[in-house]
């Protein structure tokens, strides 16, 4: 248990940031799930539209430190390749 006022404040801040990070992470997972559904549907136009929404989510999540920058870059690249390969 925190004894000093600064430790108590740090605990409050950590709890607040954790909630924000969970929300951002959840939003990203939802976006990626939508992307998978769009690719599975076989509709290239829809997949491109969803990718246009998901890419900024990935980049923003990486900027905020929820995921690593390289991970976001890799996911964007792979999603682009999958959409491009669609007929």
LOGU-372484 format. One record per atom (N, C-alpha, C): residue number from 1; residue in one letter; atom name; x, y, z. Coordinates in pm, whole numbers, plus 32768, in hexadecimal, padded with zeros to 4 digits. Each point is the difference from the previous one (the first is absolute). Last residue first. Example, Ala and Ser with C-alpha at 12.3 -4.5 7.8 and 13.67 -1.06 7.14 Angstrom:
{2, "S", "N", {8505, 7F1F, 82C4}} {2, "S", "CA", {8052, 8077, 8006}} {2, "S", "C", {7FB3, 806D, 8049}} {1, "A", "N", {801D, 7DC4, 7FF9}} {1, "A", "CA", {7FA7, 8077, 8000}} {1, "A", "C", {805A, 8078, 8000}} 
//
This chain:
{87, "X", "N", {7C7D, 7BF3, 6A59}} {87, "X", "CA", {7FD8, 8009, 7F74}} {87, "X", "C", {7F86, 8057, 7FEF}} {86, "X", "N", {81A9, 8005, 817C}} {86, "X", "CA", {7F75, 7FDA, 7FE6}} {86, "X", "C", {7FDE, 8014, 7F6D}} {85, "X", "N", {81A3, 807B, 80D4}} {85, "X", "CA", {7FFB, 7F7C, 7FC2}} {85, "X", "C", {7F73, 7FD2, 7FE2}} {84, "X", "N", {805A, 819C, 80E5}} {84, "X", "CA", {8033, 800A, 7F77}} {84, "X", "C", {7FF4, 7F7A, 7FB6}} {83, "X", "N", {7F99, 8013, 81C9}} {83, "X", "CA", {7F99, 8046, 7FB3}} {83, "X", "C", {8029, 8006, 7F6E}} {82, "X", "N", {8136, 7F4A, 812A}} {82, "X", "CA", {7F8B, 7FA8, 7FF6}} {82, "X", "C", {7F92, 8041, 7FAC}} {81, "X", "N", {8182, 80FB, 8064}} {81, "X", "CA", {8021, 7F95, 7FA3}} {81, "X", "C", {7F89, 7FA3, 7FEB}} {80, "X", "N", {7FDC, 8157, 8141}} {80, "X", "CA", {8005, 8038, 7F79}} {80, "X", "C", {801A, 7F92, 7F99}} {79, "X", "N", {8018, 7F87, 81C1}} {79, "X", "CA", {7F76, 8018, 7FD9}} {79, "X", "C", {7FF9, 8039, 7F73}} {78, "X", "N", {81A7, 7FC3, 80BD}} {78, "X", "CA", {7FC2, 7F7F, 7FE1}} {78, "X", "C", {7F6F, 8011, 7FD6}} {77, "X", "N", {80F0, 8180, 808A}} {77, "X", "CA", {803B, 7FC9, 7F87}} {77, "X", "C", {7FBB, 7F7E, 7FD7}} {76, "X", "N", {7F8A, 80C7, 8199}} {76, "X", "CA", {7FD0, 8051, 7F90}} {76, "X", "C", {8031, 7FC5, 7F7C}} {75, "X", "N", {80A3, 7F3C, 8188}} {75, "X", "CA", {7F73, 7FE1, 7FED}} {75, "X", "C", {7FC6, 804D, 7F8A}} {74, "X", "N", {81BD, 805C, 8082}} {74, "X", "CA", {7FF6, 7F79, 7FC8}} {74, "X", "C", {7F6E, 7FDD, 7FE2}} {73, "X", "N", {805A, 8194, 80DF}} {73, "X", "CA", {802F, 8006, 7F77}} {73, "X", "C", {7FF1, 7F7A, 7FBA}} {72, "X", "N", {7FA2, 8018, 81CB}} {72, "X", "CA", {7F9B, 8047, 7FB4}} {72, "X", "C", {8026, 8004, 7F6C}} {71, "X", "N", {813A, 7F4E, 8124}} {71, "X", "CA", {7F8C, 7FA7, 7FF9}} {71, "X", "C", {7F94, 8041, 7FAB}} {70, "X", "N", {817C, 80FC, 8067}} {70, "X", "CA", {801F, 7F9B, 7F9C}} {70, "X", "C", {7F8B, 7FA0, 7FED}} {69, "X", "N", {7FE7, 8148, 8155}} {69, "X", "CA", {7FFC, 803F, 7F7C}} {69, "X", "C", {8016, 7F99, 7F91}} {68, "X", "N", {7F2D, 7F5C, 81D3}} {68, "X", "CA", {807E, 8036, 7FCE}} {68, "X", "C", {7FEF, 8035, 7F72}} {67, "X", "N", {7E6A, 800F, 8163}} {67, "X", "CA", {804B, 7F99, 7FB8}} {67, "X", "C", {807F, 8041, 7FCC}} {66, "X", "N", {7F21, 8105, 811E}} {66, "X", "CA", {7FB2, 7F89, 8022}} {66, "X", "C", {803E, 7F87, 7FBB}} {65, "X", "N", {8085, 81E3, 7FE7}} {65, "X", "CA", {804E, 7F9D, 804A}} {65, "X", "C", {7FB4, 7F84, 8029}} {64, "X", "N", {7F92, 8199, 7EEE}} {64, "X", "CA", {7FDD, 800A, 808D}} {64, "X", "C", {8048, 7F97, 8054}} {63, "X", "N", {8030, 8008, 7E29}} {63, "X", "CA", {8033, 8080, 8032}} {63, "X", "C", {7FE7, 800E, 8095}} {62, "X", "N", {7F4D, 7E8B, 7F1E}} {62, "X", "CA", {8091, 7FF4, 800E}} {62, "X", "C", {803B, 8081, 8039}} {61, "X", "N", {7E3A, 7FFB, 7F9B}} {61, "X", "CA", {8017, 7FA6, 8070}} {61, "X", "C", {8095, 7FEF, 8019}} {60, "X", "N", {7F7A, 80F2, 7E86}} {60, "X", "CA", {7FE5, 804C, 807A}} {60, "X", "C", {801A, 7FAC, 807C}} {59, "X", "N", {8023, 7F2F, 7E5B}} {59, "X", "CA", {806B, 8063, 8010}} {59, "X", "C", {7FEE, 804D, 8084}} {58, "X", "N", {7EB0, 7ECC, 7F85}} {58, "X", "CA", {807D, 7FBB, 801E}} {58, "X", "C", {8070, 8064, 801D}} {57, "X", "N", {7E64, 80AB, 7F6F}} {57, "X", "CA", {7FF2, 7FC5, 8085}} {57, "X", "C", {8082, 7FBE, 802B}} {56, "X", "N", {7FDA, 80A5, 7E46}} {56, "X", "CA", {801A, 8069, 8064}} {56, "X", "C", {7FF3, 7FCE, 8090}} {55, "X", "N", {7F9B, 7EC2, 7EAA}} {55, "X", "CA", {808C, 802A, 7FFD}} {55, "X", "C", {801D, 8071, 8062}} {54, "X", "N", {7E40, 7F56, 7FAE}} {54, "X", "CA", {8051, 7FB3, 805F}} {54, "X", "C", {8090, 8031, 8005}} {53, "X", "N", {7EB5, 80B5, 7ECD}} {53, "X", "CA", {7FDD, 8021, 808A}} {53, "X", "C", {805E, 7FBF, 8064}} {52, "X", "N", {802F, 7FA7, 7E34}} {52, "X", "CA", {8013, 8090, 800D}} {52, "X", "C", {7FDF, 8030, 808E}} {51, "X", "N", {7FA6, 7E42, 7F82}} {51, "X", "CA", {8090, 8015, 8015}} {51, "X", "C", {801F, 8094, 8015}} {50, "X", "N", {7E4D, 7F88, 7F88}} {50, "X", "CA", {801A, 7FDD, 808D}} {50, "X", "C", {8094, 8015, 8020}} {49, "X", "N", {7F7C, 803E, 7E43}} {49, "X", "CA", {7FC2, 8066, 8054}} {49, "X", "C", {801D, 7FE7, 8094}} {48, "X", "N", {808B, 7EBF, 7EC5}} {48, "X", "CA", {8052, 8079, 7FF4}} {48, "X", "C", {7FC8, 8070, 8058}} {47, "X", "N", {7F0A, 7E72, 7FE4}} {47, "X", "CA", {807C, 7FE8, 8048}} {47, "X", "C", {805B, 807B, 7FFB}} {46, "X", "N", {7E74, 8001, 7F01}} {46, "X", "CA", {7FE1, 800B, 8090}} {46, "X", "C", {8080, 7FF0, 8052}} {45, "X", "N", {8028, 7FBD, 7E36}} {45, "X", "CA", {7FE1, 808D, 8019}} {45, "X", "C", {7FE3, 8016, 8095}} {44, "X", "N", {8047, 7E43, 7F63}} {44, "X", "CA", {807B, 804F, 8004}} {44, "X", "C", {7FE6, 8093, 8020}} {43, "X", "N", {7EFF, 7E2E, 807D}} {43, "X", "CA", {7FE0, 807F, 7FBF}} {43, "X", "C", {8079, 805E, 800E}} {42, "X", "N", {7FCE, 7E41, 80C9}} {42, "X", "CA", {802C, 7FFE, 7F74}} {42, "X", "C", {7FE4, 807F, 7FB4}} {41, "X", "N", {7FC5, 7F54, 81E0}} {41, "X", "CA", {7F8A, 8010, 7FAB}} {41, "X", "C", {8024, 7FFE, 7F6C}} {40, "X", "N", {8150, 7FF5, 8158}} {40, "X", "CA", {7FBD, 7F7F, 7FF0}} {40, "X", "C", {7F86, 800A, 7FA4}} {39, "X", "N", {80E8, 8189, 8078}} {39, "X", "CA", {8054, 7FAE, 7FA7}} {39, "X", "C", {7FBC, 7F7A, 7FE5}} {38, "X", "N", {7F30, 811E, 8131}} {38, "X", "CA", {7FFB, 803C, 7F7A}} {38, "X", "C", {8052, 7FAE, 7F9D}} {37, "X", "N", {800B, 7F87, 81C7}} {37, "X", "CA", {7F7E, 7FE1, 7FC6}} {37, "X", "C", {7FF4, 8036, 7F72}} {36, "X", "N", {8180, 806A, 80F7}} {36, "X", "CA", {8001, 7F71, 7FE0}} {36, "X", "C", {7F7B, 7FD8, 7FBD}} {35, "X", "N", {8022, 81B4, 80A6}} {35, "X", "CA", {8056, 7FF1, 7F8B}} {35, "X", "C", {8002, 7F6E, 7FD2}} {34, "X", "N", {7F26, 806C, 818F}} {34, "X", "CA", {7FB4, 802F, 7F8E}} {34, "X", "C", {804D, 7FF0, 7F7F}} {33, "X", "N", {80DE, 7FA3, 818C}} {33, "X", "CA", {7F9A, 7F99, 7FEA}} {33, "X", "C", {7FA9, 8026, 7F87}} {32, "X", "N", {813B, 8137, 8095}} {32, "X", "CA", {8043, 7F92, 7FBB}} {32, "X", "C", {7F9D, 7F8E, 7FE3}} {31, "X", "N", {7F64, 816F, 80FA}} {31, "X", "CA", {8020, 8028, 7F78}} {31, "X", "C", {8040, 7F90, 7FB0}} {30, "X", "N", {7FB0, 7FBD, 81C9}} {30, "X", "CA", {7F81, 8005, 7FB9}} {30, "X", "C", {8017, 8025, 7F6D}} {29, "X", "N", {8171, 800F, 8121}} {29, "X", "CA", {7FD7, 7F75, 7FE7}} {29, "X", "C", {7F7E, 7FFA, 7FB2}} {28, "X", "N", {8097, 81A9, 808C}} {28, "X", "CA", {8057, 7FC8, 7F99}} {28, "X", "C", {7FD7, 7F72, 7FDD}} {27, "X", "N", {7F26, 80D4, 8164}} {27, "X", "CA", {7FD9, 803F, 7F82}} {27, "X", "C", {8052, 7FC8, 7F8C}} {26, "X", "N", {8075, 7F7A, 81B2}} {26, "X", "CA", {7F82, 7FC3, 7FD8}} {26, "X", "C", {7FD2, 8038, 7F7A}} {25, "X", "N", {8178, 80C1, 80C7}} {25, "X", "CA", {8020, 7F7A, 7FD3}} {25, "X", "C", {7F83, 7FB9, 7FCE}} {24, "X", "N", {7FCC, 81A4, 80C5}} {24, "X", "CA", {8045, 800D, 7F7F}} {24, "X", "C", {801F, 7F77, 7FC6}} {23, "X", "N", {7F46, 8010, 81AF}} {23, "X", "CA", {7F9F, 802E, 7F9D}} {23, "X", "C", {803F, 8009, 7F76}} {22, "X", "N", {8116, 7F9B, 816B}} {22, "X", "CA", {7FA7, 7F8F, 7FE4}} {22, "X", "C", {7F9B, 8026, 7F94}} {21, "X", "N", {811B, 8150, 80A3}} {21, "X", "CA", {8049, 7FA4, 7FA9}} {21, "X", "C", {7FAA, 7F87, 7FDC}} {20, "X", "N", {7F53, 8137, 8133}} {20, "X", "CA", {800B, 803E, 7F7C}} {20, "X", "C", {8044, 7FA1, 7F9E}} {19, "X", "N", {7FEB, 7F7B, 81C3}} {19, "X", "CA", {7F7A, 8001, 7FC5}} {19, "X", "C", {8003, 8038, 7F72}} {18, "X", "N", {818D, 8011, 80F8}} {18, "X", "CA", {7FE0, 7F76, 7FDE}} {18, "X", "C", {7F78, 7FF8, 7FBE}} {17, "X", "N", {8092, 819C, 80B0}} {17, "X", "CA", {8042, 7FE1, 7F81}} {17, "X", "C", {7FDE, 7F72, 7FD3}} {16, "X", "N", {7F62, 8089, 81A7}} {16, "X", "CA", {7FBE, 804D, 7F97}} {16, "X", "C", {803B, 7FDE, 7F77}} {15, "X", "N", {80CA, 7F43, 817D}} {15, "X", "CA", {7F7B, 7FC6, 7FEA}} {15, "X", "C", {7FB7, 8047, 7F8F}} {14, "X", "N", {819F, 80AE, 8087}} {14, "X", "CA", {8012, 7F7F, 7FBE}} {14, "X", "C", {7F79, 7FBF, 7FE3}} {13, "X", "N", {8008, 818D, 80FD}} {13, "X", "CA", {8022, 801B, 7F73}} {13, "X", "C", {800B, 7F7D, 7FB2}} {12, "X", "N", {7FC0, 7FE3, 81D1}} {12, "X", "CA", {7F88, 8035, 7FBE}} {12, "X", "C", {8019, 8016, 7F6B}} {11, "X", "N", {816F, 7F81, 8105}} {11, "X", "CA", {7FA2, 7F92, 7FF4}} {11, "X", "C", {7F80, 802C, 7FB9}} {10, "X", "N", {8140, 8144, 806C}} {10, "X", "CA", {8032, 7FAC, 7F93}} {10, "X", "C", {7FA3, 7F89, 7FE9}} {9, "X", "N", {7FAA, 8116, 816F}} {9, "X", "CA", {7FDF, 8044, 7F83}} {9, "X", "C", {802C, 7FAC, 7F89}} {8, "X", "N", {8076, 7F67, 81A7}} {8, "X", "CA", {7F6F, 7FF6, 7FEF}} {8, "X", "C", {7FD5, 8040, 7F7D}} {7, "X", "N", {81BE, 802B, 807F}} {7, "X", "CA", {7FE7, 7F76, 7FD8}} {7, "X", "C", {7F6A, 7FEA, 7FEA}} {6, "X", "N", {808C, 819E, 80A7}} {6, "X", "CA", {802B, 7FF3, 7F74}} {6, "X", "C", {7FE8, 7F72, 7FCC}} {5, "X", "N", {7FAA, 8065, 81C7}} {5, "X", "CA", {7F9C, 803D, 7FA9}} {5, "X", "C", {8026, 7FF3, 7F6D}} {4, "X", "N", {80A3, 7E89, 815C}} {4, "X", "CA", {8018, 808D, 7FE6}} {4, "X", "C", {7F96, 8037, 7FA1}} {3, "X", "N", {7FF4, 7E36, 807A}} {3, "X", "CA", {7FFE, 804F, 807C}} {3, "X", "C", {8011, 8094, 7FE6}} {2, "X", "N", {7F43, 7E1B, 7EF8}} {2, "X", "CA", {804D, 807C, 7FF6}} {2, "X", "C", {7FF1, 8051, 8080}} {1, "X", "N", {7FE4, 7DDF, 7FDA}} {1, "X", "CA", {7FAB, 8077, 8000}} {1, "X", "C", {8058, 807B, 8000}} 
//
